[in-house]
Amino acid sequence: AGAYQALNKDDKALEYYKKALAKNPENSELTYSIGAIYANMQNYEEARKYFMNAVKLNPSNLMAKDGLADMNDILSQGNVVEAARLIDSKNYTEALAMLDKAISICPNNADAYYYKGSVYDAQSKPQQAIESYKKSLEYNKNHDVTYYLIAIDYENMNNPKEALEYYKKFLEVYKTNDEYSQYVKARIPEIEADLNPKQ
């Protein structure tokens, strides 16, 4: 198997690694090697299965742990890309299912939660959108547009105090001087004036 792998003959290497694994099914390193070949062949689902088994067989197999983390990221992000395509075609139910799948594979995928928020916004569900956006920020605090969208949703729900907080957070992380930052800079004093009317 090793010789075939060195010759870049992945199919043959796989065949012999699997024969070796059949004789020694508890071997974490062999299981990892099969996963690595599948990853090399871009068969990420199969690679993930073998890396997961390798970690089960030996929880201290660091290469298998790294491989599993990489496959989780690749597969999860693939689902997010597919969900974004479905959102563009307004297929929101399937997009949500795809995003939930992405999150089940990789629970800290900030992009998946962000897109869930955008689906809920498209469905006029601001409270659910806010919850998803906040979850996204737990995993990526620098995603500036998320603060802006939360603020807009709070405004739509007539909650100016929370909107104000998120507009301010948006300006903390958003460093571009464009129509968004100009709008927010103008909007903040208006909200503050409404919240603290002069006697």
SERO-4910 file (N, C-alpha, C, O; in steps of 0.05 Angstrom, whole numbers):
BEGIN
 pado doro    nc1    nc2    nc3   cac1   cac2   cac3    cc1    cc2    cc3    oc1    oc2    oc3
  Ala    A     17    -24      0      0      0      0     18     25      0     13     44    -15
  Gly    A     38     25     17     56     48     19     71     53     -7     74     76    -15
  Ala    A     79     31    -20     93     34    -46     75     46    -67     83     64    -82
  Tyr    A     50     36    -69     31     47    -88     25     76    -82     22     93   -100
  Gln    A     23     83    -56     18    111    -48     41    129    -58     37    151    -68
  Ala    A     66    119    -55     89    134    -63     89    139    -93    100    158   -104
  Leu    A     77    120   -108     75    122   -137     50    138   -146     44    140   -169
  Asn    A     36    149   -126     11    165   -131    -11    148   -144    -28    158   -159
  Lys    A    -11    122   -138    -32    104   -148    -51     99   -125    -51     78   -111
  Asp    A    -69    119   -120    -86    119    -97   -105     95    -96   -110     83    -75
  Asp    A   -116     87   -120   -135     65   -120   -122     39   -111   -134     24    -95
  Lys    A    -98     34   -120    -83     10   -112    -75     11    -83    -78     -9    -68
  Ala    A    -66     34    -74    -58     38    -46    -82     32    -28    -80     19     -7
  Leu    A   -106     42    -36   -130     38    -21   -137      9    -19   -144     -1      3
  Glu    A   -134     -5    -41   -141    -34    -42   -124    -49    -21   -134    -66     -7
  Tyr    A    -98    -43    -19    -80    -58     -1    -83    -48     28    -81    -64     46
  Tyr    A    -88    -22     32    -93    -13     59   -118    -27     70   -119    -34     94
  Lys    A   -138    -30     53   -163    -43     63   -159    -72     69   -171    -83     87
  Lys    A   -141    -85     53   -135   -113     59   -120   -115     86   -126   -133    102
  Ala    A   -102    -96     90    -87    -96    116   -107    -91    139   -104   -103    160
  Leu    A   -126    -72    135   -145    -65    156   -163    -89    162   -171    -93    185
  Ala    A   -170   -104    142   -187   -128    146   -173   -148    165   -187   -162    180
  Lys    A   -147   -149    163   -131   -167    181   -127   -155    209   -122   -169    228
  Asn    A   -129   -128    210   -124   -115    236   -143    -91    239   -135    -68    238
  Pro    A   -169    -97    243   -190    -76    243   -188    -56    266   -201    -35    264
  Glu    A   -172    -62    287   -169    -43    309   -146    -23    305   -140     -8    324
  Asn    A   -134    -23    282   -110     -7    278   -117     22    269   -127     26    247
  Ser    A   -114     41    288   -121     68    283   -104     81    260   -115     96    244
  Glu    A    -78     74    259    -61     86    239    -69     77    211    -69     93    192
  Leu    A    -75     51    208    -84     42    182   -110     55    174   -114     64    151
  Thr    A   -129     58    193   -154     71    188   -150    100    179   -163    109    161
  Tyr    A   -131    113    193   -125    141    185   -113    142    157   -121    159    141
  Ser    A    -96    123    150    -83    123    124   -104    121    101   -101    134     80
  Ile    A   -125    104    106   -146    102     86   -161    129     84   -167    137     62
  Gly    A   -166    141    107   -180    167    106   -163    188     91   -174    204     76
  Ala    A   -137    187     95   -119    207     82   -120    203     51   -119    223     37
  Ile    A   -122    178     42   -123    173     14   -150    184      2   -150    196    -19
  Tyr    A   -171    178     17   -197    188      8   -197    219      7   -208    231    -12
  Ala    A   -184    232     27   -183    261     27   -167    271      3   -174    290    -10
  Asn    A   -145    256     -4   -129    263    -27   -145    260    -53   -140    275    -72
  Met    A   -164    241    -53   -181    237    -77   -205    255    -77   -223    254    -94
  Gln    A   -207    273    -57   -229    292    -53   -256    278    -48   -277    289    -54
  Asn    A   -254    254    -37   -278    240    -28   -281    246      2   -274    229     19
  Tyr    A   -291    270      8   -289    280     36   -308    265     55   -302    262     79
  Glu    A   -331    256     45   -349    240     62   -336    215     72   -337    209     96
  Glu    A   -324    200     53   -310    175     61   -286    181     79   -282    167     99
  Ala    A   -271    202     73   -248    209     89   -257    215    118   -245    206    137
  Arg    A   -279    230    120   -289    237    147   -296    212    163   -291    210    187
  Lys    A   -309    192    149   -317    167    163   -292    153    174   -292    144    197
  Tyr    A   -271    151    158   -247    136    167   -232    152    188   -222    140    207
  Phe    A   -231    178    186   -217    194    207   -233    192    233   -221    190    255
  Met    A   -259    192    231   -276    189    256   -271    162    269   -268    161    294
  Asn    A   -269    141    253   -264    114    264   -236    113    276   -232    100    296
  Ala    A   -216    126    263   -189    126    272   -187    139    300   -173    130    318
  Val    A   -202    161    303   -203    175    329   -217    157    351   -208    157    374
  Lys    A   -238    143    342   -252    125    361   -233    103    371   -232     96    394
  Leu    A   -218     92    352   -199     70    359   -176     80    376   -166     65    393
  Asn    A   -167    105    371   -145    116    387   -150    146    390   -142    162    373
  Pro    A   -162    154    413   -169    183    417   -144    201    417   -147    225    415
  Ser    A   -120    190    420    -96    207    420    -82    208    392    -60    217    390
  Asn    A    -96    198    372    -85    199    344    -90    227    334   -111    234    323
  Leu    A    -69    244    337    -72    273    330    -76    278    300    -90    296    292
  Met    A    -63    261    284    -66    265    255    -94    259    246   -105    273    229
  Ala    A   -106    239    259   -134    232    252   -153    255    262   -172    262    249
  Lys    A   -147    266    286   -163    288    296   -161    312    278   -182    325    272
  Asp    A   -137    319    269   -134    341    250   -148    336    224   -162    353    213
  Gly    A   -146    311    214   -159    304    189   -189    306    191   -202    317    173
  Leu    A   -200    297    214   -229    299    219   -238    328    220   -258    335    208
  Ala    A   -223    345    233   -229    373    235   -229    386    207   -247    402    200
  Asp    A   -209    379    191   -208    390    164   -232    381    147   -244    397    132
  Met    A   -239    355    149   -262    345    133   -288    358    142   -305    365    126
  Asn    A   -291    362    169   -315    375    179   -317    403    168   -339    412    159
  Asp    A   -295    418    167   -295    445    156   -302    445    126   -319    461    117
  Ile    A   -290    427    111   -295    426     82   -324    419     76   -337    432     60
  Leu    A   -334    398     90   -362    389     85   -382    410     94   -402    415     81
  Ser    A   -377    421    118   -395    441    129   -396    466    110   -418    476    104
  Gln    A   -373    475    101   -372    499     84   -384    493     57   -396    511     45
  Gly    A   -381    468     48   -394    460     22   -424    463     24   -437    472      5
  Asn    A   -436    455     47   -464    458     51   -473    488     53   -494    495     43
  Val    A   -456    504     64   -462    533     66   -462    545     38   -480    561     31
  Val    A   -443    538     21   -442    548     -7   -467    539    -22   -479    555    -36
  Glu    A   -475    514    -18   -500    504    -31   -524    519    -20   -542    526    -36
  Ala    A   -525    524      6   -547    539     18   -549    568      7   -571    578      1
  Ala    A   -526    580      3   -526    608     -8   -538    608    -36   -552    626    -44
  Arg    A   -532    587    -51   -543    585    -79   -574    582    -77   -589    593    -93
  Leu    A   -583    565    -57   -612    561    -54   -626    587    -45   -648    592    -52
  Ile    A   -612    603    -28   -623    628    -18   -627    647    -42   -647    661    -44
  Asp    A   -607    647    -60   -608    665    -84   -633    658   -101   -645    676   -113
  Ser    A   -640    632   -101   -664    625   -117   -689    623    -99   -709    612   -107
  Lys    A   -687    636    -75   -710    638    -57   -721    611    -48   -745    609    -41
  Asn    A   -704    591    -47   -712    564    -38   -705    562     -9   -686    548     -2
  Tyr    A   -720    575      8   -712    579     36   -714    554     53   -697    549     71
  Thr    A   -733    537     48   -736    512     64   -713    494     60   -701    483     80
  Glu    A   -705    490     35   -682    473     30   -656    485     40   -638    472     49
  Ala    A   -654    512     37   -630    526     47   -627    522     77   -605    517     87
  Leu    A   -649    524     92   -647    520    121   -639    492    128   -623    488    146
  Ala    A   -650    472    113   -642    444    118   -612    440    113   -598    426    128
  Met    A   -602    453     92   -574    451     85   -556    464    106   -535    454    113
  Leu    A   -566    487    117   -551    501    138   -551    486    164   -531    485    178
  Asp    A   -573    473    170   -574    456    194   -555    432    192   -543    424    211
  Lys    A   -553    422    167   -534    400    162   -505    410    167   -489    396    178
  Ala    A   -500    434    157   -473    446    160   -466    449    190   -443    443    198
  Ile    A   -486    458    205   -482    462    234   -478    435    249   -463    433    268
  Ser    A   -493    415    240   -490    389    253   -462    377    249   -452    363    266
  Ile    A   -450    383    225   -423    374    220   -403    390    235   -383    380    246
  Cys    A   -407    417    235   -387    435    247   -403    457    263   -410    477    252
  Pro    A   -408    451    289   -425    469    304   -415    498    308   -430    515    317
  Asn    A   -390    503    302   -380    530    305   -376    545    279   -359    562    276
  Asn    A   -392    537    259   -390    549    232   -406    576    232   -430    576    229
  Ala    A   -391    598    235   -404    624    237   -420    631    212   -441    643    213
  Asp    A   -409    623    189   -423    629    163   -451    616    162   -470    628    152
  Ala    A   -453    591    172   -478    577    171   -499    592    188   -522    595    179
  Tyr    A   -492    602    211   -511    617    228   -518    644    214   -541    653    215
  Tyr    A   -498    656    202   -503    682    188   -524    678    166   -542    694    164
  Tyr    A   -520    657    150   -539    652    128   -567    644    138   -587    651    126
  Lys    A   -567    630    161   -594    625    173   -608    651    180   -632    654    176
  Gly    A   -592    670    191   -604    696    197   -615    709    173   -637    721    173
  Ser    A   -600    708    150   -610    721    126   -635    707    115   -652    720    103
  Val    A   -637    681    119   -662    667    111   -686    677    127   -707    683    117
  Tyr    A   -682    678    154   -703    688    171   -711    717    165   -734    724    166
  Asp    A   -691    733    158   -697    761    149   -715    761    124   -734    775    123
  Ala    A   -707    744    105   -723    742     80   -751    732     86   -770    739     71
  Gln    A   -755    717    107   -781    706    115   -796    725    135   -816    718    145
  Ser    A   -784    749    139   -795    768    158   -799    756    186   -820    759    199
  Lys    A   -777    743    196   -777    732    223   -753    745    238   -733    731    242
  Pro    A   -756    771    245   -733    785    256   -722    773    282   -697    773    286
  Gln    A   -739    762    299   -729    751    325   -711    727    320   -690    725    332
  Gln    A   -720    709    302   -703    686    296   -678    694    281   -657    682    285
  Ala    A   -680    715    264   -657    725    250   -636    735    270   -612    729    268
  Ile    A   -645    750    290   -627    761    310   -613    739    325   -589    740    330
  Glu    A   -628    718    333   -616    696    348   -594    682    331   -573    675    342
  Ser    A   -599    679    305   -579    666    288   -555    684    284   -532    674    285
  Tyr    A   -560    709    280   -538    728    277   -520    729    302   -496    730    300
  Lys    A   -533    729    325   -517    730    350   -501    705    353   -478    706    363
  Lys    A   -512    682    345   -497    657    346   -473    658    327   -451    649    334
  Ser    A   -477    670    304   -455    674    285   -433    691    298   -409    685    294
  Leu    A   -440    712    312   -420    729    325   -405    715    347   -382    723    354
  Glu    A   -417    695    359   -402    679    380   -377    667    368   -357    664    382
  Tyr    A   -378    660    342   -356    646    329   -339    664    311   -317    657    303
  Asn    A   -350    688    305   -335    707    289   -343    736    297   -362    747    286
  Lys    A   -329    747    317   -336    773    328   -331    796    309   -340    818    313
  Asn    A   -315    791    288   -307    813    270   -324    815    244   -317    830    226
  His    A   -345    800    243   -362    801    219   -380    825    221   -403    824    230
  Asp    A   -370    848    211   -382    874    217   -411    876    207   -428    887    222
  Val    A   -418    865    184   -445    869    173   -466    856    191   -489    864    191
  Thr    A   -458    836    206   -477    822    224   -488    841    245   -511    841    252
  Tyr    A   -470    858    257   -479    878    276   -500    896    264   -520    903    277
  Tyr    A   -495    904    240   -512    923    225   -540    910    221   -561    923    226
  Leu    A   -540    885    213   -565    871    207   -581    866    233   -606    868    233
  Ile    A   -567    861    255   -581    858    281   -594    884    289   -617    885    298
  Ala    A   -579    906    285   -590    933    292   -615    939    275   -635    948    286
  Ile    A   -614    933    249   -637    938    232   -661    921    241   -684    931    243
  Asp    A   -656    896    248   -678    878    258   -690    889    284   -714    889    288
  Tyr    A   -673    899    302   -683    910    327   -700    935    321   -721    940    334
  Glu    A   -692    951    302   -708    975    294   -735    966    284   -756    977    291
  Asn    A   -735    945    267   -760    935    256   -779    924    277   -803    923    274
  Met    A   -767    916    300   -783    905    322   -789    927    343   -798    922    365
  Asn    A   -783    952    336   -788    975    353   -773    972    380   -784    977    401
  Asn    A   -748    964    378   -731    962    402   -706    980    397   -684    970    392
  Pro    A   -710   1007    400   -688   1025    393   -663   1023    411   -641   1028    402
  Lys    A   -668   1015    436   -645   1013    455   -625    992    446   -601    997    445
  Glu    A   -636    968    439   -618    947    429   -606    954    401   -583    948    396
  Ala    A   -622    967    385   -613    975    358   -589    994    362   -568    991    348
  Leu    A   -591   1012    380   -569   1032    385   -544   1017    393   -522   1024    384
  Glu    A   -547    997    411   -523    982    420   -509    969    397   -484    969    395
  Tyr    A   -524    957    379   -512    942    357   -502    961    335   -483    954    321
  Tyr    A   -514    984    331   -503   1004    313   -475   1013    322   -457   1016    307
  Lys    A   -473   1017    349   -447   1026    360   -426   1004    357   -403   1009    350
  Lys    A   -435    979    361   -416    956    357   -407    954    328   -384    948    322
  Phe    A   -426    960    310   -420    959    281   -398    979    275   -378    973    261
  Leu    A   -400   1003    286   -380   1024    280   -353   1017    292   -332   1025    282
  Glu    A   -353   1001    314   -327    993    327   -311    975    308   -286    977    308
  Val    A   -325    959    293   -310    939    276   -310    947    247   -293    936    231
  Tyr    A   -328    965    238   -330    972    210   -312    997    204   -318   1018    215
  Lys    A   -292    994    188   -272   1015    185   -275   1029    158   -258   1046    151
  Thr    A   -295   1023    142   -298   1035    116   -317   1059    118   -338   1057    131
  Asn    A   -310   1081    104   -328   1104    104   -345   1103     78   -336   1111     57
  Asp    A   -369   1091     81   -387   1089     58   -415   1095     67   -420   1106     89
  Glu    A   -435   1088     50   -463   1096     57   -472   1082     82   -489   1093     97
  Tyr    A   -462   1057     88   -470   1043    113   -461   1058    138   -476   1064    156
  Ser    A   -435   1064    138   -424   1078    162   -436   1106    165   -441   1116    187
  Gln    A   -441   1119    142   -453   1146    143   -481   1145    154   -490   1162    169
  Tyr    A   -496   1125    144   -524   1122    154   -524   1117    184   -539   1130    199
  Val    A   -506   1099    193   -506   1092    222   -497   1116    239   -508   1121    260
  Lys    A   -477   1131    229   -468   1155    244   -491   1176    246   -492   1190    266
  Ala    A   -507   1177    226   -530   1196    227   -553   1185    244   -567   1200    257
  Arg    A   -556   1158    244   -578   1146    258   -574   1145    288   -594   1149    303
  Ile    A   -550   1141    297   -544   1139    326   -554   1164    341   -569   1160    361
  Pro    A   -547   1188    334   -557   1211    349   -588   1214    348   -600   1224    367
  Glu    A   -600   1205    326   -630   1206    324   -642   1188    345   -661   1195    358
  Ile    A   -631   1164    347   -642   1144    366   -637   1155    395   -655   1154    412
  Glu    A   -613   1165    399   -607   1176    426   -625   1199    434   -633   1201    457
  Ala    A   -632   1216    414   -650   1238    420   -678   1228    426   -692   1238    444
  Asp    A   -687   1206    412   -713   1194    417   -714   1181    445   -734   1182    459
  Leu    A   -692   1169    452   -691   1155    478   -688   1174    502   -698   1168    524
  Asn    A   -675   1197    497   -671   1217    518   -682   1244    510   -666   1263    505
  Pro    A   -708   1246    508   -719   1272    498   -713   1294    518   -714   1291    542
  Lys    A   -707   1318    507   -701   1341    525   -726   1350    538   -748   1351    526
  Gln    A   -723   1357    564   -747   1366    580   -756   1393    571   -776   1404    581
***
